């Protein structure tokens, strides 16, 4: 069901110029980066007709570049940004129906087959964008897999119909080799990559195994075509996937790969592109999993600011970044001794730091059982990665007020100590007792030493 949006008075469809619903009673929609009270509003039916006309014109005028055939279905022609949310789903579904009806017929040319496959790609990519929703929606993942396999079936049929198996041996500059390379890389390998991404959303070892297998198939294709950079990318994806369930790697290896992928994406697309922000969100997630939560939170703040400025508050990327930032800002703590195995959100300190206000339990989560209460600060301990501040240290007083992440715990003579990694990279990691740590409810400005006072209680998030 399309999401209802607020249509300001005076707004009208930029295509038909009517300000009311269309003939079917459907209201105006706008899910792009257009701003203001009038720009970008249109009827879905008008957008579909407009896109159909533009695609037909691209075919009739023999504009062979895929973008001319596809772009009106994916992007708003006013702000040139991709459609979002329900509008993107509706447009991609209409595109697939249009292409299959017009170009999928017996004996069609490989160019017409490609047009249908282009539409299927737009549909499965669009439906696969919301990873948070897909993790909880098995039926949607199954539907995406069906669309991808339909496109891969068309690839196999095309290779057989046009006897393409020998085209790989053609000179690289020949027309047939170029078609062969396009079909195998832009469609077949691309399909396997998205099957891999879809499988990994199961978040099970079996799902990760399938994901690795699909990435491997794409890697074989890229190696066959001499596409070394793309083949190395598949190696990185395989290593990242293995690290997610502890095979041939760990969170640190995953983090290194994620940083490399983000740097590569910036080089290709620039910092403001949607794809760059999405890759940045994966990097922020990898930072958090490696217990680099301070770095993750500061990085997310920058991504949120960029997405809000460039794409607007209602853009899917902005909402995903906001949700991840809010999650990262939760300060999770354990409580001893009566609440072992449960974790709570620290909200702030009272009574000059003697007591801490907590909410939970957050993990495992049962909202009906959550409550907010006050406990002595000496009974709480930060989860790994929860930002903390040193205080009360005598032999290492230079560390008092310094911000860091606890990343491990060691049992030592005289009680256990956290291994603290400081935001100030000039400081070496240190072993610090829990009683010399206070939760950093809010991060201070970068590079700031926190004065020895306790923050006020924080409002529930």
N, C-alpha and C positions, 0 to 999 in steps of 0.2 A: 504494500500500500504506500503511495507516495506520501512523503512528509509534508504536512501543511506548512506553508511559509507565509509570513506577513507581507501583504502586497500594499504598498503605500497608496494613498489616494492620488489619483492622476496618473498612475503607472499604466502603461499599455503595451501590447505586444509589438515589438519592434519590426515584426514581419507583416502582420495584417493590420496593425494600428488600432485594433479593438481593445477596449479596456475591460471588457467583461469576459465571462467564460467562453470557450469555443462551442461549436455546434453540438458537441457531446456533453456539454456542461462542465468540462474540465477547466480548472482555474489557471491563471498565469503561474509560471514557475520561473525560478532563477536559482541555479546552483553552480556558480562559476566564481570568478573573482571580480565581476562588475560591482561597482560601488554606487551609492547614491539612491535617490528615490525613484528613478525612472530607467536607468541603464540596464540592459540585459534581460528584462522581463519578456517572456514569450509563452505562447501555448505549446505544449508538447507536440500536438498534432501539426502545428505550423513548423516547428523545428524539424520534424521528421520529413515533411514535404520539402522543405528547403534543402535538407541534406540529400534527399533522393535526387532532386534536380541538379545539385552541384556534382554528385557522383556520376549521374548520367552524362552531364556535360563533360566531365573529365574523361569518360570513356569515348564519347562521340568525337571529342577534339583530339583523341589519341595522346592524352597526357599520360605517359607510361609510368611516371613516378608514383609509387604507392600513396604518398602523402596527399596528392590531389584527390584520390578516391576515398581516402579514409578521414581526412582531417575534420570535415564538417560534422561527422558523427561523434567525434571525440572532444572537440574544442569549441568554445564560444567564439564566433568570428568577430566579436566586439572587443573583448579583453584578451583574446588569444590564449586563454588558460583552459585547461581541461575541465569538462563538466564533473560534478561531484555527486556523491550520495545517490539518491533514488533517480535523479535525472540521468546520471551516467549509466545506471543499470537499464533504464527504459530506452535510452538512445542506443546502447549496444545491442539490446535485444531486437530492437527495430531494424538495426543495421544488418544483423545476421539474417533476419527474415527477408529483408529486401534483397540481399545478395543471393541467398539460396533460391528465391523465387525467380530472379532475373537471369542469373548466370550459371546455375547448376542444372545442366540439361545434358542428355546423352550426346556424346561426341563433342562436348565443348572443348575449346582450346586450352592449352596450359595457362594462358593468361587469364581466361575466365575462371579456371580452377583456383588460380592464385587470388582472384578477387573474393571468391567465397571464403578461402582460407584466411584472408586478411580480416574479413568480418568476424569469423570465428575467433581469431586471435583477440580482436578488440573485446569480444564478449567474455572470453575466459579470463583475460587480464583484468577487466573491469570488475567482474564478480569475485576475483581473487584478491582485490586490494585491501579489504578490511580483514586483516589477519586476526585481530582480537575477536571479531564476530565468528570467523571461520573456525577458530579453535574450539568453539562451543557448538558448532553446527555441522554435524557429520553429514546430514543430507545435502547441505550446500557444497561441501567438499566432493561428495559423490557426483553431484551435478556438474561441477567444474571438470572433474576427471572425464566425464562422458563427452563434454564439449571438446576437450583436448584430444581425446582418442578419436573423435570424429574427424578432426583436422588431420591427425596422423594417418588415419585410414585413407583420406584423400591424397596424402603424400604418397603412400604406397601404391595407390591406384594410378596416380600420375606417372610414377616411375615405371610401372608396368606398361601402361597404355602407350607411352612415348619411348619405350625401350631405352631408358636412361642409364642402365647399368654400364654401358660402354662409354658414356659421355665423360666419365671421370678421367679417361685416358686421352681426351681431346686436348689440343693446345690451350693453355690458360687464357689466351686472348680470343679464342673462338666463341661464337654466340652460344653454342650448345653447352660448353663448359660453364659459361657465366650463368646460364639458366640452372644447370645442375647444382652449382655452388649455392645459388640463391635458395633453391628448393631445400637442399639438405641443411644449410646453416640457418636461414631466416625462418624456416617453418619446422623441419624435423627436429633439429637440435633445440630450437626455441621451445617446441612442445615438450621435449624431455625435461628441459630445465624447469618448466612450470609444473610438470608432473612431480618433479623432485620437491619443489617448494610446497606443493599441495600435500604431498606425503609427509613431509616433516612436521606439518601442523598437527598430526596425530599425537606428537610428543611422546612416542613410545619407541622402544628400541626397534621393533618391527617396522614402524614408519620411517625411522632414520635409515634402516637398512635399504628399504625401497628407494628412499631419496638418494642414497649413495649410488645405487644401481642406475638410476636415471641420469644422474650427473655423469656417471661413467660412460653411458651411451652417447651423451652429448660430446664428451671429451674425445671419444673415438672418431666421431664425425669431424670435429675440428682438426684433429691430427691428420685425418685422411685428406683434408682440404688445405693443409699447410697453414692453418690459422693458429699460430703458436700462442699468441696473446690470449685468445679465447680458450685454448686448451689449458693454459696455466690458470685461467680463471676457474675452470672446472676443478682443477687440483685444489685450489683454495676453498671452493665450496665443499668439496669432499672432506677436506681437513676440518673445516668449520663444523660440518655435520657430525663427523666422528667425535669432535671435542664435546659436543652437546650431550653425549651419553658415555663419555669417559673412555673412548677408544682412540688409541694413537694420539692422545692429546689431552688438554685440559682447558680450563677457563683462560689461562694465560695465553695459550696458543690461539684460542678463539679470538681473544682481544687483539693480538698482533695481526691476525688476518683481517679483522674488522677495520682496524686502523688503515691498513693498506687499501682495502676496498673503498673506504671513504676518501682517501687521498686521490685515488684513481678517478672516482666519480667527480670530485671537484675539478680535476684537470679536464674532464670531458664535458661537464655540464655547467660548471660555476657553482658558487655557494647558494644561490637563491633558487635553483631549480627544484621542483617537487621531488625528482629522483634523488637529488643530493640530500635533501632533508630526510627522506625515507631511509637512505643509507646511513645518515647520521643517527637516526633513531635506533637502528640496529647496533651501531657503535656504542651509543649510550647504554643500551641493554647489556652489551658485552662488558663494558666498564663496571656496571653494577654487579654482574655475575662474578667478576674478578675481585669484588669488594673494593673497587676504586669509586666509592659512592660520592665522594666530594667532587671529584673530577666529572663524574656522570651528571651530577646535579647542575654544576656550572655550565657544562656543555649543553644540557637540555635547555637551560635558561636562554642561551644564545640562539638555539634552534627555534624556540618558541617565539622569541622576539623577531627573528627573521621571517618566520612563516606568517606571523600576524601582520607584519609590515608589508610583505610582498603579496600574500595570498588572501589575507583577511581572516577575521575571527571565525567565520563559518566554514572555512575550508577544511576538508578531511585531514590534511596534514597538520593543521593547527590544532585540531581537536585531539588527534592522536598524540601530538607532542605535549599538549596540556595535560592529558590523562597520565602520560608517562612521568611528567615532572611532578604531578601531585602524588603519584605512587612513590617516587624516589624521595620525596620530602617527608614521608612517614618515617618516624624514628622508632624502629622496632627494638624492644628490649626483652630480656628474659627476667623472670622473677624467682627468687629462691626464698625458702626451700619448697614451699607448698604448691607452687605452680610449675613444676618441672615439665618440660615438653610443650609448654604454651608460651606464646609471645604476645606482647602488648605494645600499644603505641604510646610513647612518652609525649605528653602534651606540654609540660613545663614544670618548673620548680616552685615550691612555696617555702615559707619560713626560712629564708636565707639559705635555701638549698638543702635543708634537712629532710624535706619530703618531696616526692615527685608525684605529679598527677598523671595517671595512666588510664588508657581506655582499652578494653578488650575482654576476652582474648581475640586477637586479630588472626593468629595462626595457631591451630586450625580455626577457620572462621565460621561462626554461627551468629549472625547479626542479632537474633532474638536473645542470645545470652550475653551480649556485650554490655558492659557498664563502665562508668567513669568513676574512679575512686583515687584516694591518696594513700601512698605507701612510703615508708622510710626509704630514703635514697640509697642507703647501704644495702637494700635487698634487691636492687635491680642491677643488671649488667647489659651492656650493649650487644646486639647481634653483630656478627662480622659485617663490616662495611658501614655501620651506623656512625655518622660523624660525631666525634667527641673532642673535648678540650682537656688538656692536662691542667691540674691544679694541685697545690699542696706538696709539690716535690721539693725536697731539700737538697739531696745530692746532685740533682739535675735541674736546678731551679730555672735554668735558661729555657727549659721546655714548658714552663708554666704559661698558660694562655695560648699555647700552640695548638692548631687544629690538625686532626689526623683521622685516619681510618684504622680501626682494629681489624686485622686480617687473619690472625690465628691466635691460639691460646696455648700457653705452655705451663705445665705444672712444675713449679720451682720450689726450692727450699723456702719456707716461710709463706707459702701460698702461691696460687696461680697468678700469671701475668699475661696480659694481652701484648702481642707484637703490634706496635703502633707505627704506621707509615704516615709521615707528615706531609701536609700540602706544601710546605716549604721544602723544596727538594734539596736544599743545602744541609738539611738535618738528616742524620742517619736514623733508621728505624730503631725504636727503643722498646724495652720491656717495661710495662707500666701496670701497677696493681689496679684492680677495678675501683678501689676507693679513691684513687687519684684521678679518676676520669669523671667528667660531667657531659651529659648529652648536649650536643650543639643543636638546640631546637630549630634555630634559624642560622643559616650560614652568614658569617660576617663578610664584609667586602674582602675581596681576594688580597692576600698578603697582610691582613690585619692580625695583630696579636690581641686576644680577647682579655679584657681586664677582669680581675677576680671578683666578679659579681654574678648573680644568677638571673637568668631571664624570667620574665613574668610568665604566668600560665598562658598557654596558647589556646586559641579557640579550636574546637573540634573540627577536623577536616572530614 
